[in-house]
């Protein structure tokens, strides 16, 4: 069994288990064979006068700049159509390399916003599964301080903390496939959270949701009225979920409701309507993975706009471009980084923050190598993990 030890040194780093069985060993031998055949064909081609150019690796700076250059042309189109300045924030979702909204995104945003300067209107293209509530609060207030008007454009999703950020905009531009989600807090990596065994036999922390606990207690209260019996339920719950974890998630629950109230005022004037929306986002939606589409968001009372056909086409191109650069749909493993080699350096781009002027990537770099003492086991030595100008 080989393990990627991308442990959380940075706020976005993940511990990624990677299976290493006989099938992977066979795959490695197959790769070696393919490389030998390809080398032989290249040698033959050169002998008869063909010029064989080396393949560019997707992590090369040239490939990155081409991707950004491709998106810049699209940003400029949106800026012209909507009379705005465009920012983009994408947290990666490639399996095993996921990233999230976190405080270390502040630096890149400050750099981009300083270049833009105070302006009448800003448009943030946002694609995320969420992250830290406090970071989302800081980011939305930072961006607002540079623009008189702010719209958030969602090509596919702005879940959890991404939805919280969206509440702070003057309007939300949603494609037909775009989704918002509940903002109820959960603790995914608390050191005292309950443990479970994952599919590869490793222990992992179970995320604890404030609304899941609240829902459990509410259901219990429907059938139990005796105070002593309710006390017994609480004692039993505290034996399964550490009391400090319970206290933290309820504290976060109140905090996120308070932040939502302060943010939503630009979109919803009526106080009772604001409370209904916050109640739905924090509790009544049922589960944290519930999705809210454009029609539902409009019916809720949020200020939602449908993009023009031209803008919709541009957003699809942008989404395809960043998915390609982040290799969102490509399987990841340590052995895939090795290829047919016994050791190899790697550079992985796991998130993007950019404008038409500049691009930052959340980059993980290191060296992977086969450990001769352990047969086919792969050793990973990460050397960098954080935001960097591309």
C-alpha positions as a printed Julia matrix, in Angstrom:
390×3 Matrix{Float64}:
   0.0    0.0     0.0
   1.37   3.43   -0.98
   0.22   6.66    0.59
   0.32  10.26   -0.54
   1.25  12.2     2.57
  -0.06  15.57    1.4
  -0.95  16.19    5.03
  -2.56  19.52    5.97
   0.61  21.62    6.3
  -1.26  24.37    4.39
  -4.91  25.12    4.99
  -5.91  23.48    1.75
  -3.72  20.35    1.84
  -5.33  16.94    1.98
  -4.25  13.47    3.16
  -4.84  11.28    0.15
  -4.84   7.46    0.43
  -3.81   5.69   -2.75
  -4.34   1.99   -3.38
  -1.27   0.0    -4.46
  -2.2   -3.56   -5.35
  -1.1   -6.14   -7.94
  -3.23  -4.42  -10.58
  -1.23  -1.23  -10.16
   1.99  -3.23  -10.39
   0.81  -4.74  -13.64
  -0.16  -1.3   -14.89
   3.35  -0.03  -14.13
   4.86  -2.87  -16.18
   2.45  -2.05  -19.01
   3.53   1.61  -18.93
   7.2    0.57  -19.1
   6.43  -1.57  -22.17
   4.55   1.25  -23.89
   7.4    3.7   -23.23
   9.95   1.27  -24.72
   7.78   0.82  -27.84
   7.28   4.59  -28.17
  11.03   5.2   -27.81
  11.77   2.65  -30.52
   9.21   4.23  -32.87
  10.68   7.69  -32.26
  14.17   6.4   -33.07
  12.88   4.87  -36.29
  11.05   8.06  -37.21
  14.17  10.15  -36.68
  16.21   7.84  -38.93
  13.85   8.47  -41.85
  13.81  12.23  -41.41
  10.82  12.94  -39.2
  11.22  15.53  -36.46
   9.77  14.28  -33.2
   8.88  17.1   -30.81
   8.73  16.46  -27.07
   5.31  16.45  -25.52
   4.52  19.35  -23.21
   3.54  18.41  -19.68
   0.27  19.94  -18.55
   2.05  21.43  -15.52
   4.5   23.46  -17.66
   4.31  27.24  -17.31
   3.64  27.55  -21.05
   0.56  25.34  -20.77
  -0.65  27.33  -17.79
  -0.19  30.68  -19.53
  -2.05  29.41  -22.58
  -4.98  28.41  -20.41
  -5.01  31.8   -18.69
  -4.6   33.56  -22.03
  -7.59  31.62  -23.35
  -9.7   32.69  -20.39
  -8.51  36.31  -20.55
 -10.15  36.75  -23.95
 -13.41  35.54  -22.39
 -13.03  37.77  -19.33
 -12.66  40.75  -21.64
 -15.89  39.85  -23.42
 -17.78  39.69  -20.11
 -16.21  42.97  -18.99
 -17.34  44.67  -22.2
 -20.87  43.25  -22.13
 -21.51  43.86  -18.42
 -19.33  46.98  -17.97
 -17.4   45.4   -15.13
 -14.04  44.01  -14.05
 -13.85  40.22  -13.75
 -12.28  38.07  -11.04
 -12.29  34.27  -10.89
 -12.03  31.98   -7.87
 -12.03  28.21   -8.32
 -11.36  25.63   -5.6
 -10.37  22.32   -7.14
 -12.42  19.15   -6.84
 -10.13  16.58   -8.48
 -10.55  13.43   -6.39
  -7.76  13.26   -3.82
  -6.63  16.84   -4.48
  -9.66  18.86   -3.37
  -9.18  22.39   -2.1
 -11.46  24.79   -0.27
 -12.09  28.44    0.55
  -9.52  29.36    3.18
  -7.72  32.35    4.64
  -4.64  31.92    2.47
  -6.69  33.1    -0.55
  -6.65  36.65    0.86
  -3.12  37.41   -0.41
  -3.76  36.63   -4.1
  -7.04  38.57   -4.04
  -5.33  41.62   -2.51
  -2.72  41.5    -5.29
  -5.35  41.37   -8.05
  -7.6   44.0    -6.48
  -4.69  46.39   -5.96
  -4.01  46.16   -9.69
  -7.65  46.87  -10.54
  -8.07  49.58   -7.91
 -11.39  51.03   -6.74
 -13.97  50.54   -9.49
 -17.67  50.95  -10.11
 -18.47  47.26  -10.63
 -16.83  43.88   -9.98
 -17.94  40.45  -11.18
 -16.63  37.39   -9.35
 -16.89  34.1   -11.24
 -17.09  31.56   -8.42
 -16.85  27.78   -8.54
 -16.48  26.02   -5.2
 -17.8   23.32   -2.9
 -17.21  25.61    0.09
 -14.71  25.92    2.89
 -14.07  28.06    5.93
 -16.88  30.39    7.01
 -14.5   32.99    8.41
 -12.48  33.06    5.18
 -15.63  33.46    3.07
 -16.68  36.41    5.26
 -13.27  38.09    4.93
 -13.1   37.56    1.17
 -16.55  38.93    0.34
 -15.94  42.03    2.46
 -12.5   42.53    0.88
 -13.92  42.35   -2.65
 -16.83  44.64   -1.76
 -14.41  47.28   -0.48
 -13.02  47.7    -4.03
 -16.3   47.94   -5.93
 -19.46  50.02   -5.61
 -21.4   47.1    -7.06
 -20.66  43.38   -6.86
 -22.21  40.48   -8.71
 -21.28  36.84   -8.28
 -21.46  34.7   -11.41
 -21.91  30.95  -10.89
 -21.2   28.72  -13.91
 -21.81  25.43  -12.04
 -21.85  25.69   -8.23
 -21.17  27.84   -5.19
 -21.93  25.56   -2.29
 -21.77  26.07    1.48
 -19.3   28.94    2.17
 -19.61  29.8    -1.54
 -23.35  30.36   -1.01
 -22.54  32.55    2.0
 -20.28  34.67   -0.23
 -23.06  34.88   -2.82
 -25.45  36.32   -0.23
 -23.1   39.3     0.06
 -23.4   40.26   -3.62
 -25.88  42.75   -5.08
 -27.05  40.01   -7.43
 -26.25  36.4    -8.3
 -25.93  35.44  -11.96
 -26.76  31.73  -12.33
 -26.65  29.49  -15.38
 -29.38  26.87  -15.78
 -27.07  24.23  -14.27
 -25.73  26.41  -11.44
 -26.41  25.47   -7.83
 -26.32  27.05   -4.41
 -26.49  25.03   -1.2
 -27.12  25.09    2.55
 -24.79  27.15    4.71
 -25.22  25.11    7.9
 -21.76  24.6     9.38
 -19.95  21.31    9.74
 -16.58  20.36   11.21
 -14.85  18.11    8.66
 -11.42  17.76   10.3
 -11.81  18.54   13.98
  -9.19  16.54   15.96
 -11.88  15.4    18.42
 -14.5   14.45   15.8
 -15.69  10.81   15.72
 -13.55   8.27   13.86
 -14.63   5.83   11.17
 -12.9    3.41    8.8
 -12.81   4.4     5.12
 -12.89   2.15    2.06
  -9.14   1.44    2.16
  -9.13   0.54    5.84
  -7.82   3.82    7.21
  -9.22   5.76   10.12
 -10.69   9.15    9.25
 -12.59  11.89   11.06
 -16.33  12.04   10.43
 -17.69  15.53    9.61
 -20.14  16.71   12.26
 -23.01  18.96   11.15
 -24.74  21.35   13.54
 -28.07  20.84   11.82
 -27.71  17.05   11.9
 -27.28  17.18   15.67
 -30.09  19.71   16.01
 -32.36  17.54   13.84
 -31.62  14.5    15.99
 -32.49  16.34   19.2
 -35.69  17.78   17.66
 -36.85  14.29   16.66
 -36.07  12.92   20.11
 -38.1   15.68   21.76
 -41.15  14.71   19.73
 -41.36  11.4    21.56
 -39.69  12.13   24.9
 -40.9   14.77   27.33
 -39.38  13.56   30.56
 -36.4   15.79   31.53
 -34.44  12.87   32.96
 -34.89  10.88   29.74
 -33.81  13.89   27.64
 -30.76  14.29   29.87
 -29.92  10.65   29.21
 -30.15  11.3    25.45
 -27.72  14.2    25.75
 -25.31  12.1    27.81
 -25.42   9.33   25.22
 -24.86  11.83   22.39
 -21.87  13.3    24.24
 -20.39   9.82   24.51
 -20.5    9.51   20.7
 -19.56  13.09   19.79
 -17.07  14.9    22.0
 -18.72  17.72   24.04
 -16.17  20.23   22.71
 -17.17  19.31   19.15
 -20.86  19.74   20.02
 -20.16  23.13   21.57
 -18.11  24.25   18.56
 -20.7   23.33   15.94
 -23.53  25.06   17.81
 -21.36  28.15   18.24
 -20.61  28.1    14.5
 -24.31  27.67   13.76
 -25.17  30.91   15.53
 -22.2   32.67   13.96
 -23.12  31.73   10.39
 -26.72  32.91   10.88
 -25.39  36.24   12.14
 -23.03  36.61    9.15
 -25.82  35.7     6.71
 -28.08  38.39    8.2
 -25.37  41.01    7.71
 -24.67  39.95    4.11
 -28.12  39.35    2.65
 -29.45  42.88    3.16
 -28.34  44.07   -0.3
 -30.56  41.49   -1.96
 -33.52  41.16    0.4
 -34.95  44.23    2.14
 -37.82  42.62    4.05
 -36.59  41.35    7.42
 -39.09  38.5     7.71
 -38.17  37.31    4.2
 -34.48  37.4     5.13
 -35.14  35.2     8.15
 -37.1   32.71    6.02
 -34.22  32.42    3.57
 -31.63  32.02    6.32
 -33.77  29.39    8.05
 -34.0   27.43    4.8
 -30.28  27.68    4.14
 -29.3   26.8     7.7
 -31.87  24.2     8.67
 -34.98  23.51    6.6
 -33.16  22.3     3.47
 -32.72  18.9     5.13
 -29.08  18.04    4.39
 -25.8   19.78    3.63
 -25.63  18.38    0.09
 -29.06  19.75   -0.88
 -28.84  21.87   -4.06
 -30.78  25.01   -4.95
 -31.17  25.79   -8.64
 -31.84  29.13  -10.3
 -35.62  28.87  -10.18
 -35.65  27.87   -6.5
 -33.24  30.67   -5.6
 -35.52  33.17   -7.33
 -38.61  31.79   -5.57
 -36.79  32.06   -2.24
 -36.45  35.79   -2.8
 -32.77  36.15   -3.71
 -31.82  38.58   -6.48
 -31.09  36.18   -9.33
 -30.22  37.02  -12.93
 -30.14  34.75  -15.95
 -27.09  35.31  -18.18
 -27.54  36.2   -21.82
 -27.06  33.45  -24.39
 -23.67  34.93  -25.3
 -22.52  35.12  -21.68
 -23.76  31.58  -21.05
 -21.6   30.31  -23.91
 -18.6   32.22  -22.57
 -19.1   30.79  -19.07
 -19.21  27.26  -20.46
 -15.9   27.89  -22.22
 -14.34  29.28  -19.03
 -15.59  26.34  -16.95
 -14.19  23.87  -19.47
 -10.86  25.68  -19.45
 -10.32  25.66  -15.69
 -11.55  22.07  -15.41
  -8.92  21.12  -17.99
  -6.14  23.02  -16.22
  -7.02  21.5   -12.85
  -7.52  18.05  -14.45
 -10.8   17.82  -12.58
 -11.95  14.58  -14.18
  -8.59  12.79  -14.42
  -7.89   9.99  -11.9
  -5.08  10.82   -9.49
  -2.58   8.54   -7.78
   1.09   8.64   -6.87
   1.81   6.08   -9.57
   0.21   8.31  -12.19
   2.8   10.95  -11.24
   5.62   8.43  -11.64
   4.57   7.17  -15.04
   7.24   4.73  -16.19
   9.99   6.3   -14.09
  11.39   5.25  -10.73
  11.27   8.85   -9.5
   9.76  12.06  -10.83
   9.2   15.66   -9.74
   5.62  16.88   -9.97
   3.66  20.14  -10.01
  -0.08  20.02   -9.4
  -2.39  23.03   -9.79
  -5.32  22.61   -7.42
  -7.09  25.98   -7.46
  -7.2   29.3    -9.34
  -7.57  32.97   -8.42
  -7.22  35.3   -11.37
  -8.23  38.38  -13.32
  -7.56  39.42  -16.88
  -4.21  40.8   -15.69
  -2.74  37.98  -13.6
  -3.25  34.39  -12.46
  -2.48  32.65   -9.17
  -2.66  28.89   -8.68
  -2.81  26.79   -5.56
   0.25  24.66   -6.3
   1.51  21.45   -4.74
   5.04  20.39   -5.7
   7.29  17.56   -4.68
   9.09  14.38   -5.67
   7.7   10.86   -5.89
   9.89   7.78   -6.06
   9.71   4.02   -5.83
  11.15   2.83   -2.55
  13.53  -0.07   -3.39
  13.28  -1.36    0.17
   9.51  -1.75   -0.12
   9.04  -3.23   -3.54
   6.39  -1.26   -5.43
   5.6    1.2    -2.63
   5.78   4.87   -3.62
   7.28   7.56   -1.41
   6.1   11.15   -1.69
   8.24  14.13   -0.62
   6.2   17.37   -0.91
   8.29  20.54   -1.15
   5.7   23.3    -1.65
   1.99  23.74   -0.98
   0.28  27.1    -1.4
  -0.76  29.95   -3.67
   1.76  31.09   -6.28
   1.72  33.41   -9.26
   1.54  31.37  -12.48
